[in-house]
Every structure is written in C-alpha cells, then in structure tokens.
Amino acid sequence: MARHTTEKELLTNIKPFIGQHCETTATGTLLNQLGISLSEPMLFGLGEGLGFIIWNMRNMTFPFIGGRIKTDLVTKNISKNLCLKLITKETSSKRKAWEEVKKLLDNNKAVGLKLDCYYLEYFSNPIHFAGHYVAIIDYDDEKAILVDTAQQGSKVSTSLKSLEAARSAKGAMSSKNLYFTIEKDGDMAVLKDAVITAIQNNARTYLNPPIKNLSYKGIEKASDVIIKWYDSSENIKEEFGTAVMLMERAGTGGAIFRNIYRDFLKEAYELTENKFIEHSYFKFSEIASDWSDIISLFERVSETKKKSYVLDASEIMKSLARKEKEAMELLINI
C-alpha cells in the first residue's frame, strides 16, 4: 500500500543532505532529521574516515586505490563519537528487509541503506559496487525516494524492484540487505571533545597499519605497484582512466578524500585552536595538491600511454608516504 505523505510534509520532516560522498550523505540525511546539522568534512572527520588502500580485487583488472577506511565504519564512528545510538540490521529475506524499512518510513523515520549502486536506475556510469550508501525517505507502490550524492542528483527515485536487487546483491563489500537508523540516546557529546577524540583515533589507526597495503605503507607499496601495473596492462587507456574516475570523481570529494580531510582539519582548528591541528591542516593542503597531481598524471597516462608519467607519479607517491605519516604523527598527541 502506498504512503500518503505529501511532498510538503516530506521536505519539512526530512531535509536531504547535499554531499559528495555516499556514506556521509546518507548519514547526514539521518542526522538532519534529528536536528543535527554538520558539514560533510566534519562528518568525515568525526567518522575517522581517512585511510589508504591498494588492493587487487577479483572483479578488476588493475589495482584498486582508495583513500578512506573500511566500508561501514564511518557511520559507526560518527555515532560513537557523538554519543548517538546506531541501530544496524541485516536479513537474508528480501521480503522482511523491505517490510522492516517500510515500517520505519511509515513512522516517518529516515533509513540508511547499503547496496550495490549498479542496479539503481538513476545512476550515471553504473558499475558493480556493493559498498554504496543511500538514505530512503519515502516510497509509493512503484518507486522509492532516495537521497544520494549531489553528482547522482541528490533527491532521486528508483523502482522498488531495482532497489530490491541493489540491496540483496552479492559480491565484494556486500551485506545482507543492510539498513540502519540513528537515534539520540541521552546527551550528545560536546563537539570539540568529539573532534579531538576522532582525530586521535584516526591518526592511531593510520599510523599502525596491520598490513603493507594500508596507510602510509600502502602508499609506499603503491609507488612500485603502479609501475608493474603499467608494464602488465593490456588496456592502459581504460584502466588508468577508470582509476582517475575512482580517485577523483567517485564520491571522494577530489584527491581521494584528501580535500575533505583537509577541510575537516580547518574546521577542527577553528573549533579547538589547537596548533598541531593547524600545522597538520597546512600539511594536508600540500598533500591534497600532490594527490591531485598524481591523478592528473594518471589522466595523461590514459591519454598518451607514456610511461614517464607513471614514473613521475611513483616519485610523488614516495614523498607522499612520508608527508602523510608526518601529518598524522602531529595529530596523534593533540
């Protein structure tokens, strides 16, 4: 049965969050409904989101290069650091998965969903990625009204059939029809305290990677891997071009999340007036610029197939490993 919520009621009760990254956009929408309005950089920082990974994935012919922590953790960290109650559920039953979400919507509660964006009908350049997040804010007999990133249209719709396929998809980073809600649970944390805790936790995690594919050690490794990738690639144009899209435009905010974290550190300094945060902000301004240079070099590789651009990118990565390590060392003891 269709809901009878009017457009006016919907917009009054649930304000879509306008963001570049899917998880912060979905979570930001849920927080908006609770009357908690924070910027996207602040959400990413509170989510302890900065990381690095280089990984050979089964469904990709070239190494995946990413700039954030593991899928699912950003929302968990935001909720933890703000002293909010995060309720996450999964089920293998497609019917139950929809009935539970529908019940929450009927009670005027925005819901976060994790799914494979490939099946969403509005999605531009669809690829299989089962770690995508949206917020669902309404539905009728045929379609669901979702909040996705600004580049995907922000407030969008897709058929209930396509939503079911997206939620139940299997593959890397997939979950079993995962959905989540956020509630206030007593007093919220003082933002200044939450920011300092989040920065220290993120720095501690970054500086202690369990394997060499992660964090600054991953960047060091990537400086060699990208050369081997170039040498063995059978489709340099497509592979390096896709890497550019994933690092710059696929919800990262540019420079594989370094722009967003730089802006978070600026807000954090304005809030705390901590000099170590200010110094790290300046370092991340340079770091973000260096990552933009690497992405531009990858773009030239795609266009010209010249190895010299790969070698230039490799040298920048070697210095970036050191720069990021130094910037995070400033933050661990603030």
C-alpha positions as CSV (number, residue, x, y, z in Angstrom):
1,M,0.0,0.0,0.0
2,A,1.3,3.4,-0.9
3,R,2.2,6.1,1.6
4,H,0.1,9.2,1.7
5,T,2.9,11.6,2.9
6,T,2.7,14.8,0.9
7,E,5.8,16.4,-0.7
8,K,5.4,19.3,1.7
9,E,5.4,17.0,4.7
10,L,8.3,15.0,3.4
11,L,10.6,18.1,2.9
12,T,9.6,19.5,6.3
13,N,10.5,16.4,8.2
14,I,13.5,15.1,6.2
15,K,16.0,17.5,4.7
16,P,18.2,15.8,2.2
17,F,21.9,16.2,2.9
18,I,23.8,17.6,0.0
19,G,27.1,15.8,-0.1
20,Q,29.8,14.3,-2.4
21,H,30.5,11.0,-0.5
22,C,27.7,8.4,-0.3
23,E,28.1,7.4,3.3
24,T,28.4,10.9,4.8
25,T,25.4,11.9,2.5
26,A,23.2,9.1,3.8
27,T,24.2,9.5,7.4
28,G,24.0,13.3,7.2
29,T,20.4,13.0,6.0
30,L,19.5,10.8,9.0
31,L,21.2,13.4,11.3
32,N,19.4,16.2,9.7
33,Q,16.1,14.6,10.8
34,L,17.4,14.6,14.3
35,G,18.2,18.3,14.1
36,I,22.0,17.7,13.9
37,S,23.5,19.8,11.1
38,L,27.2,19.3,10.4
39,S,29.3,19.9,7.3
40,E,30.4,16.9,5.2
41,P,34.1,17.4,6.1
42,M,33.1,17.4,9.8
43,L,31.1,14.2,9.4
44,F,34.0,12.5,7.5
45,G,36.5,13.6,10.2
46,L,34.2,12.5,13.1
47,G,33.9,9.2,11.2
48,E,37.7,8.8,11.4
49,G,37.5,8.3,7.7
50,L,40.9,9.0,6.3
51,G,42.9,5.9,5.2
52,F,44.6,4.4,2.2
53,I,44.4,1.1,0.5
54,I,45.9,-0.5,-2.6
55,W,44.3,-3.9,-3.4
56,N,43.9,-6.4,-6.2
57,M,40.2,-7.1,-6.5
58,R,38.8,-10.1,-8.3
59,N,36.4,-8.0,-10.4
60,M,39.1,-5.5,-11.5
61,T,41.9,-6.0,-14.0
62,F,44.0,-3.3,-12.2
63,P,44.8,-2.5,-8.5
64,F,42.1,-0.5,-6.6
65,I,43.4,2.6,-5.0
66,G,41.2,4.0,-2.2
67,G,41.6,6.8,0.3
68,R,39.2,6.0,3.2
69,I,38.8,3.4,5.9
70,K,36.8,0.2,5.5
71,T,33.2,0.4,4.3
72,D,30.7,0.6,7.2
73,L,33.0,2.2,9.7
74,V,32.5,5.9,9.1
75,T,28.8,5.9,10.3
76,K,29.7,3.7,13.3
77,N,32.5,6.1,14.3
78,I,30.3,9.2,13.8
79,S,27.6,7.7,16.0
80,K,30.1,6.6,18.6
81,N,31.9,9.9,18.8
82,L,28.7,12.0,19.0
83,C,27.2,9.6,21.6
84,L,24.3,8.7,19.3
85,K,22.6,5.3,19.1
86,L,23.2,3.5,15.8
87,I,20.8,0.6,15.0
88,T,22.0,-1.7,12.2
89,K,20.2,-4.8,10.9
90,E,20.7,-7.3,8.2
91,T,18.5,-10.1,6.9
92,S,18.7,-12.6,4.0
93,S,15.0,-12.3,3.4
94,K,14.2,-9.7,0.7
95,R,10.5,-9.6,1.9
96,K,11.5,-9.0,5.5
97,A,14.2,-6.5,4.5
98,W,11.6,-4.3,2.7
99,E,8.8,-4.7,5.3
100,E,11.1,-3.6,8.1
101,V,12.3,-0.5,6.2
102,K,8.7,0.3,5.1
103,K,7.5,0.2,8.7
104,L,10.2,2.7,9.7
105,L,9.2,5.0,6.8
106,D,5.5,4.7,7.8
107,N,6.6,6.0,11.2
108,N,8.3,9.0,9.5
109,K,11.8,7.7,10.1
110,A,14.5,8.1,7.5
111,V,16.6,5.0,6.9
112,G,20.1,4.4,5.7
113,L,20.7,1.6,3.2
114,K,23.8,-0.2,2.0
115,L,23.5,-1.6,-1.6
116,D,25.1,-2.2,-5.0
117,C,24.7,1.0,-7.0
118,Y,24.8,-0.9,-10.3
119,Y,21.1,-1.6,-10.1
120,L,19.9,1.9,-9.2
121,E,18.0,3.3,-12.3
122,Y,19.2,6.9,-11.9
123,F,22.9,6.0,-11.5
124,S,25.2,7.5,-14.0
125,N,28.1,5.3,-15.3
126,P,26.8,2.2,-13.3
127,I,29.5,-0.2,-12.0
128,H,29.1,-3.0,-9.5
129,F,29.9,-1.5,-6.1
130,A,28.1,-3.1,-3.2
131,G,29.5,-0.7,-0.6
132,H,27.3,2.2,-1.7
133,Y,25.1,4.1,0.7
134,V,21.8,6.0,0.3
135,A,19.1,7.2,2.6
136,I,15.5,6.3,1.8
137,I,12.9,8.9,2.8
138,D,9.7,7.8,1.1
139,Y,8.0,5.3,-1.2
140,D,4.9,4.5,-3.1
141,D,3.6,1.4,-4.8
142,E,6.2,1.5,-7.6
143,K,9.2,3.5,-6.5
144,A,11.4,4.6,-3.6
145,I,12.6,8.1,-3.0
146,L,16.3,8.2,-2.1
147,V,18.9,10.7,-1.1
148,D,22.2,10.0,-2.9
149,T,25.3,12.2,-3.6
150,A,25.0,15.6,-5.4
151,Q,26.6,14.2,-8.5
152,Q,23.9,11.5,-8.7
153,G,21.1,14.0,-8.3
154,S,20.7,14.3,-4.6
155,K,16.9,13.5,-4.2
156,V,16.3,10.7,-6.7
157,S,13.9,7.8,-7.3
158,T,14.3,4.2,-8.4
159,S,11.8,1.3,-8.8
160,L,11.1,-0.9,-5.8
161,K,12.2,-3.8,-8.0
162,S,15.6,-2.2,-8.7
163,L,16.0,-1.3,-5.0
164,E,15.4,-4.9,-4.0
165,A,18.1,-6.1,-6.5
166,A,20.5,-3.5,-5.2
167,R,20.0,-4.3,-1.6
168,S,20.3,-8.1,-2.0
169,A,23.2,-8.1,-4.4
170,K,26.2,-10.3,-3.5
171,G,29.9,-9.6,-4.1
172,A,32.8,-7.7,-2.6
173,M,31.8,-5.4,0.2
174,S,28.2,-6.6,0.1
175,S,25.9,-7.0,3.1
176,K,22.6,-8.9,3.6
177,N,20.0,-6.1,2.9
178,L,21.7,-3.9,5.5
179,Y,19.8,-0.9,6.8
180,F,20.3,1.4,9.7
181,T,18.8,4.2,11.7
182,I,20.3,6.7,14.2
183,E,18.7,8.0,17.4
184,K,19.6,10.4,20.2
185,D,20.5,8.5,23.3
186,G,20.8,11.0,26.1
187,D,23.1,13.9,25.9
188,M,25.2,14.3,22.7
189,A,29.0,14.7,23.1
190,V,30.5,18.1,23.1
191,L,31.6,18.7,19.5
192,K,35.1,20.0,20.5
193,D,35.7,16.8,22.6
194,A,34.3,14.5,19.8
195,V,36.6,16.1,17.2
196,I,39.8,15.6,19.3
197,T,38.8,12.0,20.0
198,A,38.1,11.3,16.4
199,I,41.4,12.9,15.2
200,Q,43.5,10.9,17.7
201,N,41.7,7.6,16.8
202,N,42.1,8.2,13.1
203,A,45.8,9.0,13.5
204,R,46.4,6.0,15.7
205,T,44.7,3.7,13.2
206,Y,46.6,5.3,10.2
207,L,50.0,5.0,11.9
208,N,49.6,1.3,12.8
209,P,48.5,-0.5,9.6
210,P,48.2,-4.2,10.1
211,I,49.4,-4.9,6.5
212,K,51.6,-3.2,4.0
213,N,48.7,-2.4,1.6
214,L,47.3,0.2,4.0
215,S,48.0,3.8,5.2
216,Y,51.5,5.3,4.5
217,K,52.9,1.8,4.0
218,G,50.3,1.3,1.3
219,I,51.3,4.5,-0.4
220,E,55.0,3.3,-0.4
221,K,53.9,0.0,-1.9
222,A,51.7,1.7,-4.5
223,S,54.8,3.7,-5.8
224,D,56.1,0.3,-7.0
225,V,52.8,-1.3,-7.9
226,I,51.7,1.3,-10.4
227,I,54.8,0.7,-12.5
228,K,54.2,-3.0,-12.6
229,W,50.6,-2.3,-13.4
230,Y,51.6,-0.1,-16.3
231,D,54.0,-2.7,-17.6
232,S,51.5,-5.6,-17.5
233,S,48.4,-3.6,-18.5
234,E,46.5,-4.8,-21.7
235,N,44.3,-1.7,-21.7
236,I,46.2,1.3,-20.4
237,K,43.7,3.9,-21.6
238,E,40.7,2.3,-19.9
239,E,42.4,1.2,-16.7
240,F,44.2,4.4,-15.9
241,G,41.1,6.4,-17.0
242,T,38.9,4.4,-14.6
243,A,41.4,4.8,-11.8
244,V,41.2,8.6,-12.3
245,M,37.4,8.4,-12.1
246,L,37.5,6.3,-8.9
247,M,40.1,8.5,-7.2
248,E,38.8,11.9,-8.2
249,R,35.1,11.8,-9.0
250,A,33.5,8.7,-7.4
251,G,32.3,10.4,-4.3
252,T,35.8,11.2,-2.9
253,G,35.5,14.9,-2.9
254,G,38.6,15.0,-5.0
255,A,42.2,13.9,-4.3
256,I,41.0,10.5,-2.9
257,F,39.3,12.2,0.2
258,R,42.3,14.4,1.0
259,N,40.3,17.6,0.1
260,I,37.6,16.6,2.5
261,Y,40.0,15.8,5.3
262,R,41.9,19.0,4.7
263,D,38.7,20.9,5.1
264,F,37.8,19.0,8.2
265,L,41.2,19.9,9.8
266,K,40.5,23.6,9.0
267,E,37.1,23.4,10.8
268,A,38.7,21.4,13.7
269,Y,41.4,24.1,14.1
270,E,38.8,26.9,14.1
271,L,36.9,24.9,16.8
272,T,39.8,23.9,19.0
273,E,42.5,26.5,18.2
274,N,45.0,23.6,18.6
275,K,48.3,24.4,16.9
276,F,49.1,20.8,16.0
277,I,45.8,20.6,14.1
278,E,46.6,23.9,12.3
279,H,50.1,22.5,11.3
280,S,48.5,19.3,10.1
281,Y,46.0,21.3,8.1
282,F,48.8,23.1,6.2
283,K,50.4,19.7,5.5
284,F,47.2,18.2,4.2
285,S,46.7,21.2,1.9
286,E,50.0,20.2,0.3
287,I,49.1,16.5,0.4
288,A,45.8,17.1,-1.3
289,S,47.6,19.1,-4.1
290,D,50.1,16.3,-4.5
291,W,47.3,13.7,-4.9
292,S,45.6,15.9,-7.5
293,D,48.9,16.0,-9.4
294,I,49.1,12.2,-9.3
295,I,45.5,11.9,-10.7
296,S,46.4,14.4,-13.4
297,L,49.4,12.2,-14.3
298,F,47.2,9.1,-14.5
299,E,45.0,11.0,-16.8
300,R,47.9,11.8,-19.1
301,V,48.9,8.1,-19.0
302,S,45.4,7.2,-20.1
303,E,45.6,9.8,-23.0
304,T,49.2,9.2,-24.2
305,K,50.2,5.8,-22.8
306,K,53.6,7.3,-21.9
307,K,55.5,5.6,-19.0
308,S,57.2,8.7,-18.0
309,Y,54.0,10.0,-16.4
310,V,53.8,6.8,-14.3
311,L,57.3,7.2,-13.1
312,D,56.6,10.8,-12.1
313,A,53.5,9.7,-10.2
314,S,55.6,7.0,-8.5
315,E,58.1,9.6,-7.2
316,I,55.3,11.8,-5.8
317,M,53.8,8.8,-4.0
318,K,57.1,8.0,-2.3
319,S,57.2,11.6,-0.9
320,L,53.5,11.4,0.0
321,A,54.0,8.4,2.2
322,R,56.4,10.4,4.3
323,K,54.3,13.5,4.3
324,E,51.1,11.7,5.4
325,K,52.9,9.9,8.1
326,E,54.4,13.2,9.4
327,A,51.0,14.9,9.3
328,M,49.3,12.1,11.3
329,E,52.1,12.0,13.8
330,L,51.3,15.6,14.6
331,L,47.7,14.6,15.3
332,I,48.1,11.6,17.5
333,N,49.1,13.5,20.6
334,I,47.0,16.7,20.3
